[in-house]
Amino acid sequence: MNKLSVEQVPDPVLRNDQDVIVRLVAGTTCGSDLHLIGGYIPFMRAGDVIGHEFVGEVVEVGSAVRRHAVGDRVVVCSFVGCGRCWYCTNDLWSLCDNTNTNPGIGQALFGADTGGIFGYSHAMGGLRGSHAEYVRVPFADYGAFTVPDGVDDTSALFVSDSVPTGWMGADLGGVQPGDVVAVWGCGAVGQMAARAAILLGAERVISIDRIPERLEMTRRFVGSEVIDYTATDVGAELRERTGGRGPDVCIEAVGMEAHSDGPMHLYDQVKQQLRLQTDRPTAVRQAIHACRKGGTVFVLGVFAGAVDKFPLGAVINKGLTLRGAQVHGQRYIPMLLERVAAGELNTAHLATHSVSLDEAPTAYDMFKHKSDGCVRAVIRPGL
């Protein structure tokens, strides 16, 4: 793991009239950040501030801001959208044409530039992240959302990224009433994808992981069935539970550092460490092979580039629909805040630990190694 440290940086200032400055109330660790810390996402620089999931208080507003005032408590979407380009106006917010201040890097990596995201490398705009006392929020009228009075800070925090990401997987994955849905990963995003599938009417939702605390949390708080993949053959188990067909929708919520207990994990890990591939697609492979013929696989986990042994033949010959996206948070956050306020979505249980900014490096180490039952560590400057 690359070295993390807590250092003094200059306070942010308004850079254009659509900015607000937010005082951080709470942020959180995220599995996507571990890819940065591990060196798997390129274009990080010394002194960069990470963090992209946060809730805070508005302390300064630009002259063109119309929807926010000093004192507002807001949850901020991890991706920044301008609200005006073709992608934003078509609810594809993470693909915004105008918020990545380093155009060209994405062209080389992906064939097109993504939108900007807080604290996620210079390939994604180089914006300073949320693990700081103050954060500049560009295009705040489109990316910051007032938190309802009845929603506490911790519950609102996860509506910044984890909840809309999970919901998007179920929504764009096409979950329909009566479907059987399988979700790989019982982290925050995986749990929220499973809960979204239940709320969208799925008949059965089955979540797959190996960490006992995460499996129990998913069963207890989300209401999903669970499978410990170290204790059974996942493909055989899913066929058994679906009458031999396989799930209608498979959602991958693990990402580029997927783990498995088979020999393929060692193969993928060695190739990744040698930079012969950038990602470990273990869970994606499983999802593709497990999905029923004519079903849908949605990839929510973060991937950086190229993978080996991708089962394209299974996609074609099984007639699968394969989709993926970074979160279009602005599309979902207002609705999700209403659901949290109404008690339909429980998110506070995801916060298993609470630390100060100074303790953030320790929290990330605990989070990475899943020690002490850590699912998410909340970072609070006031502690």
N, C-alpha and C positions, 0 to 999 in steps of 0.2 A: 504494500500500500504506500502511495506517495505520502509525504509528510503534510499533515494538516497543522495549522497554527492559527492562533487568534492574535491579530495585530490591529493597530490603529490605522484607520483610513480616513481621508477627508469626508466630512459630511456632504451628502449630495445637495445639489442646488437645482432649481428649475432651469431647464435648458430650452424649453419652448412653452408656448402659452397653453398647451393642452396637457401639461404635466401636473401631477400632484406629488408632494412629499408625504410619505407615510412613516409614522413612528411604529416600529415593530411591536406588536403585542405578543404574537406567538408565531413561530415557524416550526418546521419539522424536518427530520432526516427523511431521505427518500432513497429507494434502491437505485434510482437513476443516478443519484449523486455518487454512488459507489463506483459506477463506471468511470466517472471523472477521476476519482481518487485513485483508482487502480490503473489509470493511464490508458484505458481502452478508447476513450473519446479524445481525438486529437485537438490541437489548437487551444489548449489551456496555457496560461501564462502565469508567471510568478506574481503574486499579489491579487489574483482574481478572487472575487467574493462569490461563493457558491450559494445555493438555496433558491428554491422557486415556488414554494408552497407556503403562503403566509396570510395572516390577518393583522390589521393594524388600525391606527387612528390617523386621520388626515390632519396634518399640521400646517400645510401651505398649499395653495392652489394657484394654478396659472390663470391668466386673465380670460382665456377662452373656455375654461371648464364650466359646464352648466349643470352637471348632475351631482356635484359634491361640494361640500363646504367644510371649513375647518371644524374639527370635532367629530365628523362622521366616523363611525366604525365600519370598516370595509374589509371584505375578502377580495383578494386580487388574483385574477387568473394567471396561471404560470406562463402562458404564451401571450404575447402582446399583439393586438390587432388594431389596424388603423381605422377600421369601420367604414372605409370608403372604396377600397379596391374591389376587383371582381370577386376575389376569394372571400373576403369578409362579407360582402353583400349576399353571397351564396352560402353563408354559414359554414365556411371552410376556414375558420379563423387561424389555425396553426400554419396555414399556407399563405398568410398575408404577404403581399408584394412589397410592402413599404416599411417593415419594422426590423428587418435584419440589416444592420449597418455595415456588414461585411459581405456584400454580394460577390459571388464568384466562387467562394469556398464550397457552398452547397452545389453549385453547378458542377464542380469537379467530383464531389463525393456522390451526389445523388442524381445529377442531371437537371436540378433546379434548386433554387434557394428556398429554404423554409422561412417562416416568420421568425421573429426574435423571441427568445425565451430568457427569463431571468436566470443569471448565474449558470449558464450552460455552454461554455466555451465560446471562442470567437467565431467558430463555424456557425453558431446560432445567434450571432449579433454582438457578443461580448458585453452584454448588459450586466451591470453589477447586480449580484444576487441578494437574497433576502436575509442572509445570516449576518445582519448588521443592525445597529440601533435605528437607522433611518434608511429608507429606500425611495428612490425616484421611480415613479410609475408613469411611463409615457402613455398618451392616448387614454387618460384615466376615465373619460366618460364611457369608454367601451370596455375597459378591462377591470375596473374596480366596481364592486357591487355592495350596496349598503346592507349590513347584516340586520335582520329583523330583531326587535327587542327581546323576543323570547328565546333566541338562540345564543347559547354561551360561546365563548371564544374558542374553546377546544373543538366543539362540534362544527363551528363555522370554518375552522382552519382547514379541515380536510376537503371542504367544498372548493378550495382553491385549485386542486389538481386530482387527488386520488378518487374522489367521488365522481366527478364528471368523466374522468378517464374510464372508470369501470362502467358507468352508465352508457358511455358511447360504445363500448364493446358489445353490450347487449343490444343496444338500439340499432347501430349500424350492422351488427351481426344478424339482424333480422329476427330476433327472438319473437315467437308468436305464442299465443295461448295454446297450451297442450304440448309444447315442445319439451324435449329432454335436452338439457344444456350441461356441458362439462366445462369446468374452468380449471386451467393449470395455474397453480399458485394461490396461496392463502395469505399473501401480504395484504396491505391496505387496498390496492387496486383490485386484486383478485376477489377479495371479500365484497367490495362494492359492485363488481361485475356480477357476482352471484346474487347479491341482494337485488340488483336491478332486474336480473332475469326473473326472479321470483315476482317482483312487482309488475313486470310486464306479462305475467300470466303463465310462465313455464310450469309444466306439470311436475317435472323433477329437475333439480339442479344438483350436480355432483362436483365437489371441489377436491383437487388433488395437490398434495404437499407431503412433506416428510417431518416437519417440525411439530411435535406434539402440542405445544401451546397454541400454535396457529390453527391447527386442525380443530382443537377444542373450541377456540374462539369463533371459528367459522360455523361450527355446528351450533354453538350456544347463541350467538348474537345475530347471525345471518339466517339461520334456519336451513342451511344447505346440508345435504349428505356429504360425507367426506371419505376419501381414500388415502391411506398412507402408502405411497408408491414403493416404499422399501419393504412392505409386507406382502405384496401381491403383484401379479402381472396386470398392469393398468389396462392394457388393451382387452385382455380376457375378462377382467372385472367389468369394464364398461359394456362389453357385448352381453355379458350375463344379465346386467341390470337393464338392458334395452331390448330384450327379446332377440338378440343376435344382430340387430341392425347397426347399432352405434348411435351416438348422440346426434341430434339434428343440427346443433350449433356447438362448436368447440371454440373456446376463448383462451388464448395464450396470454397469460399475465405474469410472465417470468422475465423474459428478456435475454440479453446477450451473455449473461453469466449463469445460464441454467446448469443445474446439477442433476446427476442421475447416479444410480448405483450399478450401472452396467459398464462394459468395456468401452462403449462409445463415448462415455464421459472423459475417460483418459485420453482417447484419440482427439476429441475436441479441445480439451484443455491444453494438450501439448501443442497443437496447431495454433491455438490462440496465443499462447505464450511466445511462440516463435514468430508470431505475426504472419503466419501463413494463411490465417483467416482472422477476421476481426471479431467474430461472434461465435457463441456456442448455441446452436439451434436445437438442442435436445428436445425441449418441450414442444417446439413447432413441429418437429418430425412426428412426435407422438400424437399430437392433435390431428395432423393430416391423416395418419394411418388409422386413428380411432374413429374419425368422423364417418357418419353413414354416407352411402352413395348419394350424391346430389345435395349434400349438406353444405354448411358454411363454416369456414375457419376464419376467425378474426384475430389478428396479431396486435396485442396491446403493449407487449413488452418493448423496451427500447433496444434497437439494433443500430449499429453504426455503419456497416458496410457489407462485406462479402462473407458467405458461409459455404461450407463444403457439405457434400452428401445431402443436398436438398432433394426431397422426393417429388420432383416435378411430375414424374410418371404417375404417381398416385393422384395428384391434383387433376391431371387430364383424364385418366382412365376411370376415376371415380366420379367425374363430373362435378368437382367441388368448386365452390365460390371462395376465393381467397382474398381477404381484405385486410387492411391495416391503416393506422393513422396515428399521428400525435394528436393530443386532445384539442378538440374544438370547444374549449371551455365556455366561451361566451354564449354558445348555443344552449347550454344546459344549466349554468349556475343559477340564474334566477329561479327556475323551476325547482332545482334541488334545494335551494334555501327554503322555499315554501314547504317542501316535503319534510325537511328536517324540523322546521317549526311545527308542522302538523303531527310529528311523531312517527312518520312513515319510514324514516331513515334514521338509524342509530349510528353515529360516527364517533362519539366520544370514547368508546371502548378501544379504539385503535391506539390511543395515547397510553402506552404502557409505562413510560418513563417521562420525567420532566427535569430539564437541566438548564443551567444558565449558559449564556454565550461562551463564557470562559471554559465551560465543560464540554463544549460541542465536539472537540476531537475525540474525547473519551466516549461520548455517546455514539459517534460514528463507528468506532472500533467495536463497541458492544453490539451495535446494530448489524454490522457486517458479519460478526461471528455468531449472531443470534443468541447471545448469552443472556442469562437472567430473564429469559422469556421476552426479550425486547422485540416488539413488532414495529413500533414507532416511538421515537424520542421527541418530545416537544421541547423546543428551545425558546426560553423566555428571558429577555434581557433583564427583567426586574428581579430575577432570583439571586 
